[in-house]
Amino acid sequence: MKNRKEKSKILKIRPFNMANFSGGSGYLVFSLLYQAMAIFPAMVLIWAGSLIKLPKNDDGETVKERAGKRFYCISVPFTVVLIIFAAVLAFITNYGTFFEYWFEVILIVLAPTLSAFFIIKRCHKEVIDGKNVFKMIFVSFISVFAVLAVTFLLCVFVIDPILTSFLD
């Protein structure tokens, strides 16, 4: 058995509620990290697919309706795949049961992916209206990173401790 000094060192290494994973959803928030590894490459593919050779009319102006349709044709399938991917990761990395942590699972599955979709949609509209492409791509990446960080912090510091205390 470890003495008290060794045990306190181990707890200092693991921050916040991650010190005790047994029986809780401590692993669940790590699915956000895996989801981030999927969202950012998907964003690159969505931006590349929707901005390459934008449809133009005879005057050289971008046809907004056709550009919007192309964006939806590319982004909606990616969003659906990312939601399925996130749901699978959330259920695999959840150490508890779904009924215990259903709110947190749904938040982790839907918040980052749907936020990324609406952020990219808004930035894509700005690009079609004439804003700088690189600025909007940068804004979308920073915004999605902020959503991932806020979701992670909300789950770790607010939702998971509340649910764990209710279940104990």
Number of C-alpha atoms within 10 A of each C-alpha: 5 7 7 8 8 10 11 11 10 11 14 10 10 11 10 13 16 16 13 13 11 11 13 22 29 23 17 25 23 17 24 22 14 14 22 19 11 16 26 15 11 18 21 13 15 23 21 12 16 20 17 8 10 16 15 13 9 7 6 8 11 17 14 16 11 13 20 16 12 17 20 16 14 16 22 13 12 19 20 13 15 21 21 14 16 26 19 14 20 26 17 12 16 22 17 17 12 15 8 15 20 14 15 22 23 14 15 26 24 17 15 26 25 15 15 24 20 13 19 24 18 13 21 23 17 14 17 19 11 10 13 12 16 10 11 19 19 11 15 23 18 12 16 23 17 13 17 23 16 14 18 21 14 15 23 20 12 11 15 22 17 12 18 16 8 9 11 7
